[in-house]
Amino acid sequence: MDLAVAIIGAVATLAAAAAAIGSWNAAVKANESASSMAAIERDRRHDELSPDFEIACTVKETAADCADLGLVLTGGRLERYAVTMTILDEAGQDHWSRGLPTA
């Protein structure tokens, strides 16, 4: 009788160990899946929030020293961004006299 109880106890212990290993394996896979989904969501959100602009400058036919500047948001959203444009008159400036800028 003692041998039968010992065998049943050993089988139950092995079954519990197998269940624990299976549970651990499932948890590892779930964690990997959650990490992968989080990375995909982070990239998607970054793409949505990264604005793309189309800028066009056209000289007016009636006045050679005047132009129209158009700025259009073509992608992304501007939830938390402010767009500031500054137009400088740099006619005659030589920005390359000291060579190309360093990277």
C-alpha positions as CSV (number, residue, x, y, z in Angstrom):
1,M,0.0,0.0,0.0
2,D,2.8,2.4,0.8
3,L,4.4,1.8,-2.5
4,A,1.2,2.6,-4.4
5,V,0.9,5.9,-2.4
6,A,4.5,6.7,-3.2
7,I,4.0,6.0,-6.9
8,I,0.8,8.1,-7.0
9,G,2.6,10.9,-5.2
10,A,5.5,10.8,-7.7
11,V,3.1,10.9,-10.7
12,A,1.2,13.8,-9.2
13,T,4.5,15.6,-8.6
14,L,5.6,15.0,-12.2
15,A,2.2,16.2,-13.5
16,A,2.4,19.4,-11.4
17,A,6.0,20.0,-12.6
18,A,4.8,19.5,-16.3
19,A,1.9,21.9,-15.7
20,A,4.3,24.5,-14.1
21,I,6.7,24.3,-17.1
22,G,3.8,24.6,-19.5
23,S,2.5,27.7,-17.6
24,W,5.9,29.3,-17.6
25,N,6.3,28.7,-21.3
26,A,2.9,30.2,-22.0
27,A,3.8,33.3,-19.9
28,V,7.1,33.7,-21.8
29,K,5.2,33.6,-25.2
30,A,2.6,36.0,-23.9
31,N,5.3,38.5,-22.7
32,E,7.0,38.3,-26.1
33,S,3.7,38.9,-27.9
34,A,2.9,41.8,-25.7
35,S,6.3,43.4,-26.3
36,S,5.9,43.0,-30.0
37,M,2.5,44.5,-30.0
38,A,3.7,47.4,-27.9
39,A,6.6,48.1,-30.3
40,I,4.1,48.0,-33.3
41,E,1.8,50.4,-31.5
42,R,4.7,52.8,-30.5
43,D,5.8,52.9,-34.2
44,R,2.3,53.5,-35.4
45,R,1.7,56.3,-33.0
46,H,5.0,57.9,-33.9
47,D,4.1,57.8,-37.6
48,E,0.7,59.4,-36.9
49,L,2.3,62.2,-34.9
50,S,5.2,62.9,-37.2
51,P,3.9,65.7,-39.4
52,D,4.8,65.9,-43.1
53,F,4.6,69.2,-44.9
54,E,4.5,70.3,-48.5
55,I,6.0,73.7,-49.1
56,A,5.5,75.6,-52.3
57,C,6.8,79.0,-53.2
58,T,5.6,80.8,-56.3
59,V,6.7,84.1,-57.6
60,K,3.9,86.5,-58.4
61,E,3.7,87.4,-62.1
62,T,2.7,91.0,-61.3
63,A,5.6,91.7,-59.0
64,A,9.0,90.0,-59.3
65,D,9.9,90.8,-55.7
66,C,6.8,89.2,-54.2
67,A,6.0,85.5,-53.8
68,D,3.3,83.3,-52.3
69,L,4.4,80.7,-49.8
70,G,2.1,77.7,-49.2
71,L,2.5,75.3,-46.4
72,V,0.2,72.2,-46.3
73,L,0.1,69.4,-43.8
74,T,0.1,66.2,-45.9
75,G,0.5,63.6,-43.2
76,G,0.5,63.1,-39.5
77,R,-1.4,65.2,-37.0
78,L,-0.6,68.4,-35.1
79,E,-2.0,67.5,-31.7
80,R,0.9,68.9,-29.7
81,Y,2.9,70.9,-32.1
82,A,3.1,74.5,-33.0
83,V,4.4,75.5,-36.4
84,T,6.5,78.6,-36.6
85,M,7.8,79.9,-39.9
86,T,10.4,82.6,-40.2
87,I,11.4,84.1,-43.5
88,L,14.7,85.8,-43.7
89,D,16.0,88.0,-46.4
90,E,19.4,86.6,-47.1
91,A,19.9,87.8,-50.6
92,G,23.6,88.2,-51.3
93,Q,24.7,86.1,-48.3
94,D,27.5,83.6,-49.0
95,H,26.9,80.7,-46.6
96,W,29.4,78.4,-48.2
97,S,32.5,80.7,-48.2
98,R,34.1,78.6,-45.4
99,G,33.2,75.3,-47.1
100,L,30.5,72.7,-46.5
101,P,29.0,72.4,-43.0
102,T,30.3,69.6,-40.8
103,A,27.9,66.7,-40.1
